Amino acid sequence: MKHIIYILSFLFTAMFFHACTDVAEGDNFTTYQEELVTSFLEKNPGEYSEFLELMYATGVAELLNAYGNYTCFIPNNAAMLEFYTRQGFNSPADMSATEKREFVYDHIISAKNVDDVYVSSRFPQARLEIPSMNNRFITIRSEVDSILDKVEIYVNETSPIIILDQEVHNGVIHTIGRVVTSVKVQLPGIIQTDERFSWFGRALKDTRLEDELMAMNNDAYDSIRKIVDPNETGIVSNAGSQGKTVYATPKFCHIEFTALVESDETYRKALSTAGFEPTYEGLKLYAASVYDRIYPNDRSITDITNRRNSFNRFIAYHLLDRSVLRKEFLGERSVYYVEGYIANTWCEYIETLCPNTLVEIRPVSGNQRDIPVFNRFGTKQGVRILAGYCDKRAENGVYHEIDGILTVEGLSDELQTKRVRFDATTLLPEMATNKLRGNYDKSGAGYGYIIPGGYFTHLTYTEDTQMEYWGTKGTTTNMECDELLFFGKYDFSLRLPPMPAGTYEVRFGYTANSRRGVAQIFFDGKPCGIPLDMTKGATHADIGWKSDSDLKSEDAIIENDKMMHNRGFMKGPGAASVNGATPLRDYSGSLRYVIFKGSFTETKAHILRVKSVEDRLDREFMIDYIEFAPRAVWENEGRD
């Protein structure tokens, strides 16, 4: 993938310039295969004795002196002493047993396979896929200092790596010059202590939206997992295509948030330009000028703690119910997907904490896919995350500075002019927060995870339902090379995002094959025709798919599309591709099925329910993506 190419390029540079400081006698890749992590540290007490003391106290020293696969970010003695001074500790004795354990766990990643050890050539420019032993994700940031001619690599933004890739028999050690610590302050508190964002921090408190950002962990899921996977060894898949494969269950379910925040200075400039007093009270008036026009029936609500108040809506629109780093808004899932789809038409839609609103996210350009732009449409230039002030961590989320004022203004009208497509995983905040989207169990046992009930807020299913997420392998014939699967006597309900009031056609994308099943679909409680038989391939007489190349003429292609549509089916999208080569439209297994055509009288969320009508327990129901096509689109729709 591209991040590997990038990291290799700067590591090639690092061979000449070193990382931060001189690196192990000029060599970034020093191997100590006869050593284990603990024994290596023990033989270098002048560098590591302080951290070793905590390893001994917590029992981790014995763990890391045995076989395993560990990535260790070990602070040297100078970094440890600086930490004690900063914390006001006289010695490690001032730390509680819990603090010692969490501190050590913050610095170590334990993996199942040797290939999942993070030598520097595997560093992405974002979060590492495998969390620390403290179940917190670690981020990597690198930058080239052109003045000093060296590459600097930071762990969690502030901890510089000063010696890279000391490879030992059971893993790798990266020596760091500042300790890695988990932030113990939740998102509102972190923002409120950042003087650049005093207005936004004050607004979180005044509107009481800070109360919405206080969750941290899904304890209900933890309890359920202990029952269904008590030994944490995984669950046997009942799907017909899986061959009784054992799939891992997610280890945890963190609840985190993202805030897109304007600085005080950005507010002052924007308010002055718009003719408002550049003060906190002026910001309230500005918010009223926008949101009272969009929601005229609520203009009389002056209580800013009311979720329908203009200022409350203004602030809430900056808050997302998931943790997303800057590079993850439009991050890579599969190299094929990136090349075949993002560069053409792709954009994301995420629901905000402002009731019944979405934010649109698209790349700056095809060549700058990792730079997200929010609400850029029509004459609106949108706002961007500032690269120099992003990915600021809190205990339960992140915040990013944006370069202009973000509002929902104009988006409702914009959504009436385009087909809006949601990858199914986008509808599940937990997939982004817990780094499941685009990933899969690295043990080699399976391509995804079986996820017990209670994990999701927007997806519920009965005890008879087995739910699986099939992660990216780069070979799956889906829009983003991943999918949601349901089997057993399945009965599940998926909350769909709010779309503006209007007339729509709603569809979902799937791939048909003999392992699928037959299910009754409901939309907002009403059945969607007869049960859908997903075993019928696209060329089945009831569907009528014919390839564009076989049809040859444009008139014949249009007629075949119309015939399929009249039967409730559509070909896959032309913009998405199968393994970077064949468009899904040209793949006979890829279909879209129309589940609703009609009017929404109000802007609100919708419920898709699917219930098996078969006795077989090995049949599968699969969802790839959801589409909303307004009348203006479906009456004259393209092929993307």
Sequence and secondary structure as in RCSB ss.txt:
>XXXX:A:sequence
MKHIIYILSFLFTAMFFHACTDVAEGDNFTTYQEELVTSFLEKNPGEYSEFLELMYATGVAELLNAYGNYTCFIP
NNAAMLEFYTRQGFNSPADMSATEKREFVYDHIISAKNVDDVYVSSRFPQARLEIPSMNNRFITIRSEVDSILDK
VEIYVNETSPIIILDQEVHNGVIHTIGRVVTSVKVQLPGIIQTDERFSWFGRALKDTRLEDELMAMNNDAYDSIR
KIVDPNETGIVSNAGSQGKTVYATPKFCHIEFTALVESDETYRKALSTAGFEPTYEGLKLYAASVYDRIYPNDRS
ITDITNRRNSFNRFIAYHLLDRSVLRKEFLGERSVYYVEGYIANTWCEYIETLCPNTLVEIRPVSGNQRDIPVFN
RFGTKQGVRILAGYCDKRAENGVYHEIDGILTVEGLSDELQTKRVRFDATTLLPEMATNKLRGNYDKSGAGYGYI
IPGGYFTHLTYTEDTQMEYWGTKGTTTNMECDELLFFGKYDFSLRLPPMPAGTYEVRFGYTANSRRGVAQIFFDG
KPCGIPLDMTKGATHADIGWKSDSDLKSEDAIIENDKMMHNRGFMKGPGAASVNGATPLRDYSGSLRYVIFKGSF
TETKAHILRVKSVEDRLDREFMIDYIEFAPRAVWENEGRD
>XXXX:A:secstr
 HHHHHHHHHHHHHHHH BSS  GGG S EEETT  HHHHHHT HHHHHHHHHHHHHHTHHHHTTSSS EEEEEE
 HHHHHHHHHHHT SSGGGS HHHHHHHHHTTEEE SSGGGS  GGG  SSB SS  TTS   BEEEEEETTTTE
EEEEETTTEEEEEEEEEETTEEEEEESS      S HHHHHHT GGGHHHHHHHHHTTGGGGG   B HHHHHHH
HHHSTTSS EE   TTTTT EEB  S  B  EEEEE  HHHHHHHHHHHTS SSHHHHHHHHHHHHHHHSGGGTT
   TTSTTSHHHHHHHTTEESS   GGGTT  S HHHIIIIITTT  EEEEBSSTT EEEEEEEETTEEEEEEES
  TT   EEB GGG  EEETTEEEEEBSS    TTHHHHHTSS EEEEGGGG HHHHHTT TT   TTSS SEEE
  TTS SSEEE TTEEEEEE   S  SSTTS EEEEEES EEEEEEEEE SEEEEEEEEEE  TTB EEEEEETT
EE SS EETTS TTSTTT    HHHH SHHHHHHHHHHHHHTTEEE  SSSEETTTEEGGG TTEEEEEEEEEEE
SS EEEEEEEEE  S SS EEEE EEEEEEHHHHTT    
